[in-house]
Amino acid sequence: MTSVRMDDITTQALERLVAVALSDTGQSRRCADFLLAWYNAAENGGFDLTTLWGMDDELASACSVVFLWVASHRAYPDDLGYGEVFQRIWALWRAGSEQAG
């Protein structure tokens, strides 16, 4: 178990992005793309910053909060106990494209 912890504001931002990524809205893929780039950019593709243009302000702000936290803490989702939920996001948004390739 790691001692890395997110503050409440960052945790709320991350959990908002996770909830949208696991849903079926017009912004779900955008949130998933952002989160999966953090999880493993080499396997899941990078995150095109212009994707933020298609997000509502609340979600773009949540990305910003998480991005700043990641930049200063150098931790992966697994380090924070989010490994399983990120696997679910991966299965929802990437598993089919991997099988097609």
C-alpha positions as CSV (number, residue, x, y, z in Angstrom):
1,M,0.0,0.0,0.0
2,T,1.3,3.4,-0.9
3,S,1.3,6.6,1.2
4,V,0.3,8.7,-1.7
5,R,-3.1,10.3,-1.2
6,M,-5.2,12.9,-3.1
7,D,-6.7,15.9,-1.4
8,D,-10.5,16.1,-1.4
9,I,-10.8,18.5,-4.4
10,T,-8.6,16.3,-6.6
11,T,-10.4,13.1,-5.5
12,Q,-13.8,14.7,-6.4
13,A,-12.4,15.8,-9.8
14,L,-11.0,12.3,-10.5
15,E,-14.2,10.6,-9.4
16,R,-16.3,12.9,-11.6
17,L,-14.2,12.0,-14.6
18,V,-14.3,8.3,-13.7
19,A,-18.1,8.4,-13.4
20,V,-18.5,10.1,-16.8
21,A,-16.0,7.7,-18.4
22,L,-18.0,4.7,-17.2
23,S,-21.3,6.2,-18.5
24,D,-22.7,6.7,-22.0
25,T,-22.8,10.4,-22.6
26,G,-21.3,12.5,-25.4
27,Q,-18.4,13.3,-23.2
28,S,-17.7,9.8,-21.9
29,R,-15.0,8.9,-24.5
30,R,-13.2,12.3,-23.9
31,C,-13.0,11.6,-20.1
32,A,-11.9,8.0,-20.8
33,D,-9.2,9.2,-23.2
34,F,-7.8,11.6,-20.6
35,L,-7.8,9.0,-17.8
36,L,-6.4,6.2,-20.0
37,A,-3.5,8.4,-21.2
38,W,-2.5,8.8,-17.5
39,Y,-3.0,5.0,-16.9
40,N,-0.7,4.0,-19.8
41,A,-0.3,6.4,-22.7
42,A,1.9,4.0,-24.7
43,E,-0.8,1.4,-24.8
44,N,-3.9,3.6,-24.7
45,G,-2.9,6.6,-26.9
46,G,-2.0,10.0,-25.7
47,F,-4.4,12.8,-25.0
48,D,-5.0,15.4,-27.6
49,L,-5.4,18.7,-25.7
50,T,-7.9,19.9,-28.3
51,T,-10.2,17.2,-26.9
52,L,-10.8,19.7,-24.0
53,W,-12.6,21.9,-26.5
54,G,-15.4,19.4,-26.7
55,M,-15.7,19.1,-22.9
56,D,-18.0,21.1,-20.8
57,D,-16.3,23.5,-18.4
58,E,-16.8,21.3,-15.4
59,L,-15.1,18.3,-16.9
60,A,-12.3,20.4,-18.5
61,S,-11.7,21.9,-15.1
62,A,-11.6,18.4,-13.5
63,C,-9.0,17.3,-16.0
64,S,-6.9,20.4,-15.1
65,V,-7.1,19.6,-11.4
66,V,-6.1,15.9,-11.9
67,F,-3.4,16.9,-14.4
68,L,-1.8,19.3,-11.9
69,W,-1.9,16.7,-9.1
70,V,-0.4,14.0,-11.3
71,A,2.4,16.4,-12.4
72,S,3.4,17.1,-8.9
73,H,2.9,13.7,-7.3
74,R,4.2,11.2,-9.9
75,A,1.7,8.5,-9.1
76,Y,-0.4,6.2,-11.2
77,P,-4.1,5.3,-10.6
78,D,-3.0,1.9,-9.3
79,D,-1.0,3.7,-6.6
80,L,-4.2,5.3,-5.4
81,G,-6.4,2.2,-5.4
82,Y,-8.1,3.0,-8.7
83,G,-6.5,0.1,-10.7
84,E,-9.7,-1.9,-11.0
85,V,-11.9,1.0,-12.0
86,F,-9.3,2.0,-14.6
87,Q,-9.4,-1.6,-15.9
88,R,-13.2,-1.2,-16.3
89,I,-12.7,2.0,-18.2
90,W,-10.1,0.3,-20.4
91,A,-12.5,-2.6,-21.1
92,L,-15.3,-0.3,-22.0
93,W,-13.3,2.0,-24.4
94,R,-10.2,0.1,-25.6
95,A,-10.7,-3.7,-25.4
96,G,-12.8,-3.8,-28.6
97,S,-10.2,-1.7,-30.6
98,E,-7.4,-4.0,-29.4
99,Q,-9.2,-7.1,-30.7
100,A,-9.9,-5.3,-34.0
101,G,-6.2,-4.5,-34.5
